[in-house]
Amino acid sequence: MYTLYYSPGTASMVVHLALLEIGAPHELRLVDFDADAQHSAEYLKLNPRGVVPTLIIDGRPLSESAALLMVLSERHPEAGLAPAPGTPEHDTWQQWIVYLSNTLMSTYRFWFYPPELGAVEHTPEVHSALQRKIEGVWDLLDAQLAAHGPYLLGQEFSGADLLLTMLMRWSRNMPHAATEWPALKRLADLVRARPSWRKLYEIEGLSEW
């Protein structure tokens, strides 16, 4: 039994999706951001950074959504979220997950939380630079998917596509949403049609794509 501490639509989303894809027994614990529950003494004992997700595995609290996706994928190979270890496909799968974590997730953090760059609000120059970096990732990924898609591993769906689609969703209110890139939109449509995506929306009460 896994226990996932989550907040709807946040970085916990990909871990929740992975649990639904796997079909493993799990319990959800809502971390109420409106009540600042992520900074409560109880939660900080589990996750000293005060962020979600936190996943309890065999009694141990673990964090970092990309890492948790990798752990779950490899603990449950029957779910097909990752290629078999030791294969070239597995190496590529790891590459994409680390790339998405290092580029998009870290840049989004600065986009949504200006105080992490020491500012109440971004200057127009900083705002523009962050937007260019994110859109540069969309350019690269769209070219990759157009040439070798529809998924990051070609014809085979994997957990990396769950991570990418969650990150694409975060762009929906940006000046240019990721779905304006055609190959990215095709991937998003495929992932959004999966039962796990629809079930998560029902459970987490999400409506906007």
C-alpha positions as a Python dict, from the first residue, in 0.01 Angstrom:
ca = {
    (1, 'M'): (0, 0, 0),
    (2, 'Y'): (135, 337, -102),
    (3, 'T'): (35, 669, 57),
    (4, 'L'): (51, 977, -166),
    (5, 'Y'): (44, 1327, -21),
    (6, 'Y'): (-87, 1543, -303),
    (7, 'S'): (-247, 1869, -407),
    (8, 'P'): (-470, 1875, -718),
    (9, 'G'): (-298, 1962, -1044),
    (10, 'T'): (48, 2009, -891),
    (11, 'A'): (366, 1805, -938),
    (12, 'S'): (200, 1523, -747),
    (13, 'M'): (-19, 1469, -1054),
    (14, 'V'): (232, 1250, -1238),
    (15, 'V'): (278, 1024, -935),
    (16, 'H'): (-99, 990, -896),
    (17, 'L'): (-124, 906, -1268),
    (18, 'A'): (147, 643, -1233),
    (19, 'L'): (-33, 481, -939),
    (20, 'L'): (-354, 469, -1144),
    (21, 'E'): (-172, 323, -1444),
    (22, 'I'): (-13, 58, -1224),
    (23, 'G'): (-333, -22, -1038),
    (24, 'A'): (-143, -58, -712),
    (25, 'P'): (-333, -11, -384),
    (26, 'H'): (-279, 340, -256),
    (27, 'E'): (-419, 598, -18),
    (28, 'L'): (-442, 968, -95),
    (29, 'R'): (-376, 1238, 163),
    (30, 'L'): (-472, 1590, 55),
    (31, 'V'): (-224, 1864, 142),
    (32, 'D'): (-441, 2175, 157),
    (33, 'F'): (-234, 2458, 13),
    (34, 'D'): (-506, 2713, 95),
    (35, 'A'): (-459, 2627, 462),
    (36, 'D'): (-78, 2626, 421),
    (37, 'A'): (-77, 2260, 526),
    (38, 'Q'): (244, 2202, 333),
    (39, 'H'): (424, 2405, 600),
    (40, 'S'): (265, 2238, 900),
    (41, 'A'): (499, 2076, 1150),
    (42, 'E'): (344, 1738, 1078),
    (43, 'Y'): (400, 1759, 704),
    (44, 'L'): (749, 1907, 732),
    (45, 'K'): (856, 1596, 919),
    (46, 'L'): (778, 1401, 602),
    (47, 'N'): (896, 1660, 351),
    (48, 'P'): (1127, 1929, 496),
    (49, 'R'): (1096, 2136, 176),
    (50, 'G'): (722, 2173, 229),
    (51, 'V'): (628, 2068, -124),
    (52, 'V'): (430, 1789, -288),
    (53, 'P'): (441, 1510, -371),
    (54, 'T'): (551, 1290, -86),
    (55, 'L'): (505, 918, -136),
    (56, 'I'): (528, 672, 151),
    (57, 'I'): (694, 352, 27),
    (58, 'D'): (742, 72, 278),
    (59, 'G'): (708, 324, 559),
    (60, 'R'): (967, 564, 413),
    (61, 'P'): (874, 914, 286),
    (62, 'L'): (1024, 991, -55),
    (63, 'S'): (986, 1302, -268),
    (64, 'E'): (1068, 1453, -611),
    (65, 'S'): (801, 1368, -867),
    (66, 'A'): (1037, 1261, -1147),
    (67, 'A'): (1228, 1032, -911),
    (68, 'L'): (903, 885, -777),
    (69, 'L'): (785, 817, -1132),
    (70, 'M'): (1108, 628, -1198),
    (71, 'V'): (1081, 432, -872),
    (72, 'L'): (721, 328, -934),
    (73, 'S'): (788, 240, -1297),
    (74, 'E'): (1072, 10, -1201),
    (75, 'R'): (893, -142, -900),
    (76, 'H'): (602, -237, -1127),
    (77, 'P'): (749, -343, -1463),
    (78, 'E'): (424, -517, -1554),
    (79, 'A'): (258, -176, -1597),
    (80, 'G'): (480, -90, -1894),
    (81, 'L'): (566, 261, -1775),
    (82, 'A'): (936, 200, -1843),
    (83, 'P'): (1132, -16, -2085),
    (84, 'A'): (1332, -303, -1941),
    (85, 'P'): (1650, -198, -1757),
    (86, 'G'): (1966, -249, -1956),
    (87, 'T'): (1802, -177, -2291),
    (88, 'P'): (1875, 125, -2514),
    (89, 'E'): (1509, 225, -2476),
    (90, 'H'): (1547, 238, -2099),
    (91, 'D'): (1849, 466, -2134),
    (92, 'T'): (1645, 700, -2355),
    (93, 'W'): (1354, 688, -2111),
    (94, 'Q'): (1582, 799, -1825),
    (95, 'Q'): (1728, 1071, -2044),
    (96, 'W'): (1387, 1226, -2114),
    (97, 'I'): (1272, 1215, -1752),
    (98, 'V'): (1591, 1382, -1629),
    (99, 'Y'): (1574, 1638, -1911),
    (100, 'L'): (1215, 1730, -1830),
    (101, 'S'): (1295, 1759, -1461),
    (102, 'N'): (1611, 1964, -1508),
    (103, 'T'): (1478, 2201, -1772),
    (104, 'L'): (1102, 2243, -1756),
    (105, 'M'): (1029, 2172, -1391),
    (106, 'S'): (1306, 2395, -1260),
    (107, 'T'): (1217, 2680, -1496),
    (108, 'Y'): (849, 2655, -1411),
    (109, 'R'): (943, 2693, -1045),
    (110, 'F'): (1091, 3034, -1121),
    (111, 'W'): (798, 3126, -1350),
    (112, 'F'): (533, 3057, -1087),
    (113, 'Y'): (730, 3164, -778),
    (114, 'P'): (915, 3495, -840),
    (115, 'P'): (1036, 3513, -475),
    (116, 'E'): (1270, 3223, -554),
    (117, 'L'): (1456, 3469, -776),
    (118, 'G'): (1444, 3731, -502),
    (119, 'A'): (1158, 3935, -645),
    (120, 'V'): (795, 4005, -562),
    (121, 'E'): (721, 4006, -934),
    (122, 'H'): (935, 3936, -1236),
    (123, 'T'): (1069, 4224, -1438),
    (124, 'P'): (959, 4215, -1803),
    (125, 'E'): (1312, 4105, -1896),
    (126, 'V'): (1312, 3809, -1655),
    (127, 'H'): (957, 3715, -1753),
    (128, 'S'): (1054, 3715, -2120),
    (129, 'A'): (1370, 3512, -2057),
    (130, 'L'): (1179, 3242, -1868),
    (131, 'Q'): (915, 3229, -2140),
    (132, 'R'): (1182, 3190, -2409),
    (133, 'K'): (1346, 2906, -2219),
    (134, 'I'): (1019, 2716, -2177),
    (135, 'E'): (917, 2770, -2538),
    (136, 'G'): (1262, 2659, -2651),
    (137, 'V'): (1193, 2326, -2481),
    (138, 'W'): (861, 2303, -2668),
    (139, 'D'): (1047, 2365, -2994),
    (140, 'L'): (1292, 2084, -2924),
    (141, 'L'): (1030, 1836, -2806),
    (142, 'D'): (792, 1913, -3091),
    (143, 'A'): (1069, 1844, -3342),
    (144, 'Q'): (1155, 1518, -3164),
    (145, 'L'): (793, 1401, -3161),
    (146, 'A'): (727, 1509, -3519),
    (147, 'A'): (1024, 1304, -3639),
    (148, 'H'): (1007, 1007, -3404),
    (149, 'G'): (670, 1016, -3221),
    (150, 'P'): (394, 1011, -3139),
    (151, 'Y'): (547, 935, -2796),
    (152, 'L'): (886, 1024, -2652),
    (153, 'L'): (993, 663, -2713),
    (154, 'G'): (840, 647, -3059),
    (155, 'Q'): (541, 417, -3095),
    (156, 'E'): (545, 306, -2730),
    (157, 'F'): (373, 498, -2450),
    (158, 'S'): (571, 531, -2126),
    (159, 'G'): (570, 714, -1796),
    (160, 'A'): (782, 987, -1954),
    (161, 'D'): (476, 1087, -2156),
    (162, 'L'): (276, 1129, -1835),
    (163, 'L'): (541, 1365, -1701),
    (164, 'L'): (556, 1564, -2024),
    (165, 'T'): (178, 1598, -2048),
    (166, 'M'): (152, 1720, -1688),
    (167, 'L'): (414, 1985, -1768),
    (168, 'M'): (233, 2080, -2088),
    (169, 'R'): (-82, 2130, -1883),
    (170, 'W'): (97, 2386, -1667),
    (171, 'S'): (149, 2602, -1977),
    (172, 'R'): (-224, 2642, -2045),
    (173, 'N'): (-237, 3002, -1917),
    (174, 'M'): (99, 3110, -2055),
    (175, 'P'): (122, 3340, -2359),
    (176, 'H'): (172, 3031, -2578),
    (177, 'A'): (37, 2701, -2447),
    (178, 'A'): (231, 2387, -2537),
    (179, 'T'): (-65, 2257, -2737),
    (180, 'E'): (5, 2526, -2998),
    (181, 'W'): (287, 2296, -3113),
    (182, 'P'): (119, 2026, -3328),
    (183, 'A'): (323, 1719, -3234),
    (184, 'L'): (299, 1810, -2865),
    (185, 'K'): (-76, 1847, -2899),
    (186, 'R'): (-99, 1505, -3060),
    (187, 'L'): (87, 1349, -2766),
    (188, 'A'): (-129, 1540, -2515),
    (189, 'D'): (-445, 1418, -2686),
    (190, 'L'): (-325, 1057, -2667),
    (191, 'V'): (-240, 1082, -2298),
    (192, 'R'): (-558, 1270, -2211),
    (193, 'A'): (-759, 987, -2368),
    (194, 'R'): (-612, 731, -2128),
    (195, 'P'): (-836, 600, -1847),
    (196, 'S'): (-581, 708, -1586),
    (197, 'W'): (-606, 1072, -1693),
    (198, 'R'): (-986, 1071, -1685),
    (199, 'K'): (-990, 895, -1348),
    (200, 'L'): (-746, 1143, -1197),
    (201, 'Y'): (-961, 1436, -1309),
    (202, 'E'): (-1259, 1275, -1139),
    (203, 'I'): (-1071, 1208, -815),
    (204, 'E'): (-887, 1541, -795),
    (205, 'G'): (-1183, 1746, -913),
    (206, 'L'): (-997, 1903, -1205),
    (207, 'S'): (-1171, 2062, -1502),
    (208, 'E'): (-931, 2276, -1704),
    (209, 'W'): (-707, 2066, -1925),
}
